[in-house]
Amino acid sequence: MRLILERRDDRPTWLSLASPLAAVALTLVAGALLFLAIGKDPVAALKVFFLDPLSDGWALQELAVKATPLILIAVGLTLCYRANVWNIGAEGQLVMGAIFGSWLALATHGSPDGRWVLVAMLALGALGGMVWALIPALLKARLGVNEILSSLMLVYVAELALDYLVRGRWRDPKGFNFPQSVNFEPEATMPLLFEAGRLHIGFVLAVIVAVAAAIVLGRTLKGFEIRLVGEAPRAARFAGFDDRRTVLFVFAVSGALAGLAGIIEVAGPIGQLQPSISPGYGFTAIIVAFLGRLNPIGALIAALFLALTFIGGENAQIALRIPLDVTRVFQGLLLFFVLGCDTFLLYRLRLVSPARAA
């Protein structure tokens, strides 16, 4: 007798909803065992990670600040993955969006020009991410190059370009030789929603983007085209949809949203260009997209949960003297369990005899 995976003929709705919840529960159990293994009280550690960040208004604002780039990037990745296109380079697109948008902030530094500067920065940031994303999209559509490898390799190119700029031409001449640009002018920063705290208007924009994407994906012809190309590319061609054009479209939108997240992050919480402007938002957003069931509203909810792990990891580092890398372990465990639970969403375990299996 042996176990085999047998593909399900249908997928019950309740199982689709239970899969991410089971993944979160399994992550919490695995996290408790991890804390126990390193000599920490698992109950107290989980409380610091997941409950303490929800205990006051400042922490809730920080939760929304951390979730903003995750929402924007994950919504774009959702469109890509629904079209069966694998954009793994959102981190590089985020960086390139920050570079494009920051150019205008630095070019107008010292001359108050009004809020049009911020609007133009956001547009340039989206353009930068879009341009960077269209490189692997064109390589795939025209030459059949694997988009996973090409988009991932471009992450390193973008990060090196950022490092070159902040250590070279864009470095603050009065910054005591630190690798960073000048602080952006107030006209080039994101307006705050509250005087106390760092929550800015970018969070509102991210929520609007998620809602708009849900409407497009579920209620429009373009959304139907994206879903059909991903689920049945041959049927999509019979219906008159061009799968190569769809690849370009979803990559462009995904890159634009990642670039927008990059310039919002730089013009918001950071306020200047630095060698590192992201703790890995572009990669974490992959987990967000899958945990959200490749649904923009689901990604919005999942982004808030993943943001909670960032805030909780910082709390645990201070309160429990736990390395911040534990946060990445949590996120990795979550992705592992999400993919594992999704496997059982598509397949069922069956016990069969060797004769029957043959």
C-alpha positions in Angstrom: 0.0 0.0 0.0 1.2 3.5 -0.8 0.0 7.1 -0.8 -0.6 8.9 -4.1 -1.9 12.4 -5.1 -5.0 12.2 -7.2 -6.2 15.4 -8.9 -9.6 16.6 -7.7 -12.4 16.9 -10.3 -13.9 19.8 -8.5 -12.7 22.2 -5.7 -15.3 22.9 -3.0 -15.6 26.6 -2.2 -15.2 25.9 1.5 -11.9 24.2 0.9 -10.6 27.3 -1.0 -11.5 29.5 1.9 -10.1 27.1 4.5 -6.8 26.7 2.8 -5.2 30.1 3.7 -6.7 29.9 7.2 -5.1 26.4 7.7 -1.8 27.8 6.4 -1.9 30.6 8.9 -2.7 28.2 11.7 0.1 25.8 10.8 2.5 28.8 10.6 1.6 29.8 14.1 2.1 26.2 15.4 5.5 26.0 13.6 6.4 29.4 15.0 5.6 28.3 18.5 7.8 25.3 18.1 10.6 27.5 16.7 10.4 29.8 19.8 10.4 26.8 22.0 13.5 25.5 20.3 15.5 28.7 20.9 14.5 28.8 24.6 11.6 31.4 24.4 8.2 31.1 25.9 6.1 30.4 22.7 2.9 32.0 24.1 4.7 35.2 25.2 6.6 35.3 21.9 3.5 34.9 19.7 1.8 37.6 21.8 4.6 40.0 21.1 4.6 39.1 17.4 0.8 39.2 16.7 -1.1 40.9 19.5 1.1 43.7 20.9 1.3 45.5 17.5 -2.5 45.9 17.7 -2.6 47.4 21.1 -2.2 51.1 20.3 -3.0 53.7 17.6 0.7 54.3 16.7 1.3 50.6 16.0 -1.9 50.4 13.9 -0.6 53.3 11.8 2.7 51.6 11.4 0.9 48.5 10.3 -0.9 50.4 7.5 2.4 52.1 6.5 4.1 48.7 6.1 1.1 47.2 4.3 0.9 50.0 1.7 3.7 48.7 -0.6 2.7 45.1 -0.1 -0.9 45.9 -1.2 0.2 47.7 -4.3 2.8 45.1 -5.4 0.6 42.1 -4.5 -2.4 43.5 -6.5 -0.1 43.7 -9.6 1.3 40.3 -9.0 -2.2 38.9 -8.7 -3.0 40.0 -12.2 0.2 38.4 -13.5 -0.3 35.1 -11.8 -4.0 34.9 -12.8 -2.7 35.2 -16.4 -0.2 32.4 -15.6 2.7 34.9 -16.0 5.4 34.7 -13.3 6.8 38.1 -12.4 9.4 37.5 -9.7 11.2 40.8 -10.1 8.8 43.2 -8.4 11.6 44.1 -6.0 13.6 45.5 -8.8 10.6 47.3 -10.3 10.0 48.9 -6.9 13.6 50.1 -6.8 13.5 51.5 -10.4 10.2 53.3 -9.6 11.9 54.9 -6.6 14.8 56.0 -8.9 12.6 57.5 -11.6 10.4 59.4 -9.1 13.3 60.6 -7.0 15.0 62.1 -10.0 12.4 64.8 -10.1 12.5 65.3 -6.3 16.2 65.9 -6.5 16.0 68.0 -9.7 13.5 70.4 -8.0 15.2 70.4 -4.6 15.5 73.9 -3.1 12.8 75.5 -5.3 9.3 75.3 -3.9 7.1 74.3 -6.9 3.9 73.1 -5.3 2.2 69.8 -5.0 2.4 69.1 -8.8 5.9 67.8 -8.0 4.6 64.9 -5.9 2.0 64.0 -8.6 4.7 64.0 -11.3 6.9 61.9 -9.0 4.2 59.3 -8.6 3.7 59.2 -12.4 7.4 58.8 -13.0 7.7 56.1 -10.4 4.9 54.1 -12.0 6.6 54.7 -15.4 10.0 53.5 -14.1 8.5 50.3 -12.7 6.6 49.7 -15.9 9.6 50.1 -18.1 11.6 47.7 -16.0 8.8 45.1 -16.0 8.4 45.4 -19.8 11.9 44.1 -20.4 11.2 40.5 -19.2 7.7 40.8 -20.7 9.1 41.6 -24.2 11.7 38.9 -23.9 9.0 36.4 -23.1 6.5 37.6 -25.7 9.0 37.9 -28.6 11.8 35.5 -27.8 10.2 33.0 -25.4 12.7 33.8 -22.6 11.8 32.5 -19.2 10.3 35.5 -17.3 11.1 34.0 -13.9 14.8 34.2 -14.5 14.9 37.4 -16.5 12.7 39.4 -14.0 14.7 38.1 -11.0 18.1 38.9 -12.5 16.9 42.5 -13.2 16.4 42.9 -9.4 20.1 42.9 -8.9 20.7 45.4 -11.8 18.2 47.8 -10.3 19.7 47.5 -6.8 23.2 48.1 -8.1 22.0 51.1 -10.1 20.5 52.6 -6.9 23.7 51.9 -4.9 25.7 53.6 -7.6 23.6 56.7 -7.6 23.4 57.3 -3.9 27.1 56.7 -3.5 27.9 58.9 -6.5 26.1 61.6 -8.4 23.0 61.8 -6.1 24.9 61.7 -2.8 24.2 64.6 -0.4 27.3 66.8 -0.5 26.6 67.8 3.1 25.8 64.4 4.3 29.2 63.6 5.9 30.0 61.1 3.1 27.0 58.9 4.0 25.6 57.1 0.9 22.2 58.9 0.8 20.5 61.7 -1.0 19.3 65.0 0.4 16.1 64.9 2.3 13.1 65.6 0.0 11.4 68.9 0.2 7.9 68.9 1.9 6.3 69.4 -1.5 7.9 66.1 -2.6 6.7 64.0 0.3 3.5 62.1 0.9 0.9 64.1 2.9 0.1 62.6 6.3 -3.4 61.5 7.3 -2.8 62.3 10.9 -0.5 64.8 12.6 0.7 62.1 15.1 2.2 59.2 13.3 3.6 58.3 9.9 0.4 57.1 8.1 0.2 58.9 4.8 -2.2 59.1 1.9 -0.5 56.3 0.1 -2.4 53.8 2.1 -5.7 55.3 0.8 -4.4 55.1 -2.7 -3.4 51.4 -2.2 -6.9 50.5 -1.0 -8.4 52.3 -4.0 -6.1 50.4 -6.3 -7.1 47.0 -4.7 -10.8 47.8 -5.1 -10.4 49.0 -8.7 -8.4 45.9 -9.6 -11.0 43.6 -8.1 -13.7 45.3 -10.3 -11.5 45.0 -13.4 -10.7 41.4 -12.7 -14.2 40.3 -11.9 -16.5 42.6 -13.9 -14.8 43.6 -17.1 -13.8 42.0 -20.4 -10.1 42.7 -19.7 -10.4 40.8 -16.5 -12.1 37.9 -18.3 -9.3 37.9 -20.9 -6.7 37.7 -18.1 -8.4 34.8 -16.4 -9.0 32.9 -19.6 -5.5 33.3 -20.9 -4.2 31.9 -17.5 -6.7 29.1 -17.3 -7.2 28.0 -20.9 -4.7 29.7 -23.3 -5.9 27.7 -26.3 -9.5 28.7 -25.7 -8.4 32.3 -25.3 -6.8 32.2 -28.7 -10.0 30.7 -30.2 -11.9 33.6 -28.5 -9.6 36.1 -30.3 -7.5 37.1 -27.3 -3.8 37.7 -28.0 -1.8 35.9 -25.2 1.4 37.9 -26.0 -0.5 41.2 -25.6 -1.9 40.0 -22.3 1.6 39.2 -21.1 2.7 42.7 -21.9 -0.4 44.2 -20.3 -0.2 42.4 -16.9 3.6 42.9 -16.7 3.1 46.6 -17.4 0.4 47.0 -14.8 2.3 44.9 -12.2 5.5 46.9 -12.8 3.7 50.2 -12.6 2.2 49.3 -9.3 5.5 48.1 -7.9 7.2 51.3 -9.1 4.4 53.3 -7.5 5.0 51.4 -4.3 8.7 52.3 -4.5 8.3 56.0 -4.9 5.6 56.1 -2.3 8.0 54.4 0.2 10.8 56.8 -0.6 8.6 59.9 -0.6 6.7 58.7 2.5 8.4 56.9 5.5 12.0 57.3 4.2 12.0 60.8 2.8 15.2 60.3 0.8 17.1 57.8 -1.3 19.3 55.2 0.4 21.2 52.1 -0.7 18.4 50.0 0.7 14.8 51.2 0.6 12.9 48.0 1.0 13.1 45.1 3.5 12.1 42.7 0.7 8.6 44.0 0.0 8.8 42.8 -3.7 9.4 39.2 -2.6 7.1 39.2 0.4 4.3 40.4 -1.9 4.5 37.0 -3.6 3.4 35.4 -0.3 0.7 38.1 0.0 -0.7 37.3 -3.5 -1.0 33.6 -2.8 -2.3 34.0 0.7 -4.9 36.3 -0.7 -6.0 33.6 -3.2 -4.9 35.7 -6.2 -7.7 38.1 -5.4 -7.1 41.8 -5.0 -9.3 42.2 -2.0 -7.8 39.0 -0.5 -4.3 40.5 -1.2 -5.4 43.6 0.8 -6.3 41.5 3.8 -3.2 39.3 3.5 -0.9 42.4 3.2 -2.2 43.6 6.6 -1.3 40.2 8.1 2.2 40.1 6.5 2.7 43.7 7.7 1.9 42.5 11.2 4.9 40.1 11.0 7.2 43.0 10.1 6.0 45.1 13.1 5.9 42.0 15.4 9.5 41.1 14.3 10.7 44.5 15.3 8.9 44.3 18.6 10.3 40.8 19.3 13.8 42.0 18.5 13.5 44.7 21.2 11.4 42.8 23.8 12.8 39.3 23.5 16.2 39.9 21.9 15.2 37.7 18.9 17.1 38.3 15.6 15.0 40.2 13.1 15.7 37.4 10.6 13.0 35.4 12.5 10.5 37.6 10.6 11.8 36.1 7.4 11.5 32.6 8.8 7.9 33.3 9.6 7.2 34.6 6.1 9.0 31.6 4.6 7.0 29.2 6.8 3.8 30.9 5.7 4.7 30.6 2.0 5.6 26.9 2.5 2.3 26.1 4.2 0.3 28.2 1.7 1.7 26.2 -1.2 1.3 23.0 0.8 -2.3 23.6 1.6 -3.0 24.6 -2.0 -1.6 21.3 -3.1 -4.3 19.6 -1.2 -6.8 22.0 -2.7 -5.9 20.6 -6.1 -5.2 17.0 -5.2 -6.4 14.5 -2.6 -4.4 11.8 -0.9 -5.4 8.2 -1.7 -4.1 5.0 -0.3 -3.8 2.4 -3.1 -2.3 -1.0 -3.5 0.8 -1.5 -5.7 -1.2 -3.6 -8.2 -3.9 -0.9 -8.6 -1.3 1.9 -8.9 0.3 0.0 -11.7 
